[in-house]
């Protein structure tokens, strides 16, 4: 099995450390570069020691370009503004990208799509195998239940998450909307307050909870008359996202270009 050479941007963050742990534990993956923002106190530190796996001989650099080289796969779970910079570097270097960053607007998604014409990119709202299976199950439920139910998506995350609804919730909503042939941009309801009137059955509602250290809870609720179906995924560790991202890195390493998601890696489409 060929070795996958992986670089991690945002290496000292919560997800960055988990990614390094997952890479270290993978038998055919190797960490080759790690970067952080210039003001990080971890610049010059060994990335493995920062992640708690022992010295790996890869020092955390403030130079983002250090992470981008031919034949490398860069994993990015940062912020949209940083990801745009990383996209340009990846295209210039001709390396692959795994993008787990959330909070992109339509223009940002288009920038990712354009970059994928030159390099291979796996872009997913969630890299958990369980969540992507949930997308499939929710889409099948939506097809079967059709217009006989009201559909709501409830998500909860830790207090530090800055975007809402979560990328996973939006991905779940998109999977459901596609299954029932609705345009999510037209039927999504992101908040309710005051006298809202009766709920329109064609809408897909989103409810957001932020608090504590919740890693990520997502529920697709299908509420009909006399019964309701709930499909729920709860993440208890960010490691599930890290393992999925490393799996995606191994899968995309030999691709030439294109935009992929976890449905491609797992053998089914999620959007």
N, C-alpha and C positions, 0 to 999 in steps of 0.2 A: 504493500500500500504506500502510495506517495505521501510525503510529508507536506502538510499545509502550513505555509509560512504566514503568520497572522500578526498584524499590528493593531494595537488598541489605542484609540484617542480618548481622552478623558480617563486615563488609566487609574487615577487615584480616587475617583468617585465611587459611589456605592456599586454601580453596575460595572465600572471599570475593574474593580478588584475582583468581583465575581467572575468576570470574563477571563481574567488572568488565571484564576483558580481552575476554571473549566478547561482552558487551553492546556495548563500544566497537567491536568488529569487525563487528557485525551492522548491515546497512544500514537496518533499520527498527526498531531498538531504541535507547532512550536511558536512561542512568542519571539518575534524578531525586532519589534520596536514598540515603544510606549511614549505617549506624549501627554502633556497637561498645559493648562494656561500658564503664562509667564509668572504670575504672582503666586502660583502654588508653592507651598513649603516643601513639596516632595520632589521638586526639580533636582536632578542629580542623584536621587536615591534609586536603589535597585528596585525595579517594578515587582519582582517576586517577593522581596522582603516587605514591601508596602502591602501586597495582597495577602501576606501571611503564609506563603508557600516556600519560603527560603530563597536564597540568592539564585537568580537566573542569569546574571551577567548582562541584563538589559536595563540600562539606566533611563529613567524618565526624563524626557527632553522637553523644552519649551518651544522647540522648532517643529511646527506641524509637518513640514515637508519631510522630516526624518521618517515618518510613518509610511510614506508612499514610495513604492519602488516596484519595478516590473516583477510579476509573479507573486506579489504579496496580496493578501486579502485584508482590508482595513475594516475593523468593526467600530461603528459609530453609534453610541447611545448618548448623544450630547444635547445640544439645543439647535433649533433650525438655523440661526445665524452662523453658528460654527459649521454645521453640516454643509451649508452652501460653499464655504471656503474649502472644505474637505473634498467636495465634489469636483471643484476646479483642479485641485491637486491630483485627484485620482485620474481624471481624464488626461491631464498632462503626462502623468507617469504611466498610464496604461495598466492600472491595477484594479482589482475587483473591490466592491464595497458591500458591506452588510449594514443596512440602516435601520436601527431600532428607535431612532429619534421620533418623537411625536409632536403634534402642534403645528403642522404645516398647513398653510392655506392653499387654495387652488393653484396660485402662481408657483408656490414652492413645490407642489407635486409635479407641476409641469417642468420645472427645472430638473427634477430627478428623472423624469421620463426622457427629457432631451439628453441628459448625460448618459442614459442607458443605451442610447444609439451608438455610443463609442466604447463603453465598458459594461461588464456584467454587474448588475446590482440586484441584491435581494432586499426588498423594502417591504416590511410587514409591521402592522400595528402591534403585534405580539408574537414572540418567537416560541412560546410554550406550545408543545404538542397538544396538550389537553385543550387549550383555548382554541386552537385551530380545528380540532375535532368538534368543539362546541359550535363553531361557525357552521360546520356542515350539518350538525344535528338541528340547529336553529333554523337553517334554511329549509331543511326537509319538513320540520314542523310547520313552518309558515306556508309551505306549499300545500300541505295536507289540510290545514285549518282554514286557509284562505281568508275570506271576509267575515268569518263567523266569530272572530275574536278581536279584542283590542290588544295591541302589542306595546309593551313598555320595556325599556332597558334600564336597569339600575346598576350603577357602578360605585365602588368605594375604594379610595386610596389614602395613603398617608398624607399628613398635613403639608409636606414639602412639595407635593406635585403641583406644577404651575399651570397646566392646561386642563381644560374641562369642556365637554366630556373627554374621557380618556380616548386615546387612539384606538384602544381595543373596543371600547363601547361603540365608537363610530364605525369601526370595521364590522362589528356584529350587526349594527343597524344596516350597513350597506349590504351585507350578505342576505339579510332578511328582505330588504327592499328589492334586491335583484330577483330573489326567489318568487316574489309576488308581483313583479313587474311594476314597481313604483319607483319614482325618482325621489331619492332620499332628500335632496335639497328642497323639494316641494312639500314633503309630508312630515319632516322632522319637527318635533316640538321640544325645545330645550329648557323650558321652564314654565311654570304656571303660578300665577299670583292673582288674588282678587276674584272678581266675578268673571270666570272664564267661559261660562256657558257649558252646554253638554259637549262631551268629547266626540270628535269625529272619528268614526271607525277606521278610516283610511290612514290616519296619522300614526307615526311611530314616536312614542315619547321617550325622553331621556331624563333620568334623575341622577344627580351627582352628590356623593358624600365625600367629605375630606376630614380626616382626623387621625390622630395617633400614628401608629406605625404600620397601618394596614398595607400589605404588599400589593394586593389587587384582588377585588371581588367583582364578579360580573354575573348578572342574571338577566336572561331573556324571559319575560313574563307574557304568556298568552292567556288572556282572561276572557272567557266566554260566559254565557248564561248557564249557571249551575255547575261549572267546573273551571279549573284553570291549570295550566301546565307551566312549570318553571324549569328552566335549564340553567344550572348554576356552575360556575367554575370559581374556585378559591385558590389563590396562590399563597403558599406559606413561606416561600423563599424565592428571592430573585435568581437563585441558581437555576431554576427551571428555564428562565429566559436566556441565561448565559449558555446553558447546554444546547438549547435550540439554535442559538446564534452560531456557536462553534460547529454544530452539525451543518448549518447552512453554508458556512465558510468552506468546509470540505467539499460540499456539493457544487458550489459555484466556481471553485478555483480554476477549473479547466474550460470554463465557458468564455466565449469571445466577446459577447455583448448581449444586451437584453435586460428587460425588467421582469423580475420574478418575485414570488412571495412564498410563504411557507407551504401553500397548497402545492406548489411545484415540487418542493423538497419531499413532501409527505405523499405525493402521488394523487392529490385531489386539489381542485381549485377552491379558494375561499372567497374570491371576489371577481 
